[in-house]
Amino acid sequence: MQNNMDQAPIQTTDLYTLQLPSKRESITLLENLIEEIADKYQVADDIFANMMTSLNEVVTNAIVHGNKLDPEKKVIVNVEVDPKRATWTITDEGEGFDYNNLPDPTAEENLENLTGRGVFIVKHLADQCVFNAKGNEVELLFKL
């Protein structure tokens, strides 16, 4: 008697965690992880570019704005990956911010500002972008 379970493919999920010191050089470790996941899951070039851009932005913000470049504070990066999606969670040890009341970077008065576009860009590149209530953690979902 053959068991029906033998024919059902088992969905596998990989979990990765990085604890990054709050210094700009830590971005290299993040980029290495993104490349490793992209290679393992054969992520399409456009999705890879969206992940790299979004995660660079979010982790840099966590290091610079959240943890104020304090190397004693960590940025925690968790990612859960399966063949259909990658869900990234980035948490810093900072005070958080009010992500609901950011200036619109497309407004005429903000067009020439050198900063203030990161969250706007990330929300357009990720399939889902959710902040916690405090504003010191963000979850980004990318469909693979």
C-alpha positions as CSV (number, residue, x, y, z in Angstrom):
1,M,0.0,0.0,0.0
2,Q,1.5,3.3,-1.1
3,N,1.2,6.3,1.1
4,N,-0.2,9.5,-0.6
5,M,2.2,11.6,1.4
6,D,5.0,10.2,-0.8
7,Q,3.8,12.1,-3.8
8,A,3.2,15.5,-2.1
9,P,6.2,17.8,-2.3
10,I,7.2,19.1,1.0
11,Q,7.3,22.9,1.2
12,T,10.6,23.9,2.7
13,T,11.3,27.2,4.3
14,D,14.8,28.6,5.1
15,L,15.3,31.0,8.0
16,Y,18.3,33.4,8.2
17,T,19.3,35.9,10.8
18,L,21.9,38.7,10.9
19,Q,22.8,40.8,13.9
20,L,24.5,43.8,12.4
21,P,26.5,46.4,14.4
22,S,25.3,49.9,13.6
23,K,28.0,50.9,11.2
24,R,27.8,51.5,7.5
25,E,30.2,48.6,6.7
26,S,27.6,46.2,8.0
27,I,25.7,46.6,4.7
28,T,28.2,44.3,3.0
29,L,26.9,41.4,5.2
30,L,23.4,42.2,4.2
31,E,24.3,42.3,0.5
32,N,26.1,38.9,0.8
33,L,22.9,37.3,2.3
34,I,20.7,38.8,-0.4
35,E,23.0,37.4,-3.1
36,E,23.1,34.0,-1.4
37,I,19.3,33.8,-1.3
38,A,18.9,35.1,-4.8
39,D,21.3,32.4,-6.1
40,K,19.7,29.6,-4.1
41,Y,16.2,30.5,-5.1
42,Q,17.0,31.6,-8.7
43,V,15.4,35.0,-8.0
44,A,14.6,37.0,-11.2
45,D,16.9,40.0,-11.8
46,D,14.1,42.6,-11.3
47,I,13.1,41.1,-8.0
48,F,16.7,40.8,-6.9
49,A,17.2,44.5,-7.8
50,N,14.1,45.5,-5.8
51,M,15.2,43.5,-2.8
52,M,18.7,44.9,-2.9
53,T,17.5,48.5,-3.2
54,S,14.8,48.2,-0.6
55,L,16.9,46.3,2.0
56,N,19.9,48.6,1.6
57,E,17.6,51.5,2.2
58,V,15.8,50.1,5.2
59,V,19.0,48.7,6.9
60,T,20.9,51.9,6.3
61,N,18.0,53.9,7.8
62,A,18.0,51.5,10.8
63,I,21.8,52.0,11.3
64,V,21.9,55.8,10.7
65,H,18.5,57.1,11.9
66,G,17.3,54.3,14.2
67,N,20.5,53.4,16.1
68,K,22.3,56.7,15.3
69,L,25.5,54.9,14.2
70,D,26.0,53.5,17.7
71,P,28.1,50.3,17.2
72,E,26.9,49.0,20.5
73,K,23.3,48.8,19.1
74,K,22.3,46.1,16.7
75,V,20.1,45.9,13.6
76,I,18.4,42.5,13.5
77,V,17.6,41.1,10.0
78,N,15.5,38.0,9.8
79,V,14.3,36.5,6.6
80,E,12.0,33.6,5.9
81,V,12.3,32.2,2.4
82,D,10.4,29.6,0.5
83,P,10.1,29.1,-3.3
84,K,7.2,31.6,-3.5
85,R,8.3,34.5,-1.3
86,A,10.9,36.1,0.9
87,T,9.7,37.9,4.0
88,W,12.3,40.2,5.6
89,T,12.0,41.7,9.0
90,I,14.4,44.5,10.0
91,T,14.5,45.8,13.6
92,D,16.6,48.5,15.2
93,E,17.0,49.5,18.8
94,G,16.1,53.1,18.2
95,E,13.1,55.2,19.2
96,G,11.2,54.6,16.0
97,F,9.5,57.2,13.8
98,D,6.0,58.2,12.7
99,Y,5.9,56.6,9.2
100,N,2.4,57.8,8.7
101,N,3.4,61.5,8.7
102,L,6.3,61.6,6.3
103,P,6.5,64.5,3.8
104,D,5.5,63.5,0.3
105,P,8.7,63.3,-1.7
106,T,6.7,64.0,-4.9
107,A,5.3,67.3,-3.6
108,E,6.7,70.3,-5.4
109,E,8.4,71.7,-2.3
110,N,10.2,68.5,-1.6
111,L,11.5,67.6,-5.1
112,E,14.9,69.0,-4.6
113,N,15.4,67.6,-1.1
114,L,18.4,65.3,-0.9
115,T,16.6,63.0,1.6
116,G,13.2,61.7,2.4
117,R,12.5,59.3,-0.5
118,G,13.5,56.0,1.1
119,V,10.2,54.8,2.6
120,F,8.4,56.0,-0.6
121,I,10.7,54.0,-2.8
122,V,10.6,50.9,-0.6
123,K,6.8,50.9,-0.5
124,H,6.8,50.9,-4.4
125,L,9.5,48.2,-4.8
126,A,8.4,45.6,-2.2
127,D,5.2,43.6,-2.6
128,Q,4.2,44.5,1.0
129,C,5.7,46.9,3.5
130,V,4.4,46.9,7.1
131,F,5.8,48.9,10.0
132,N,5.2,48.1,13.6
133,A,3.4,50.7,15.8
134,K,6.6,52.1,17.2
135,G,8.3,52.5,13.8
136,N,11.5,50.6,14.6
137,E,10.6,47.5,12.8
138,V,9.5,46.9,9.2
139,E,8.5,43.7,7.4
140,L,9.1,43.6,3.6
141,L,7.6,40.8,1.5
142,F,8.8,40.0,-2.0
143,K,7.1,37.5,-4.2
144,L,9.5,35.2,-5.9
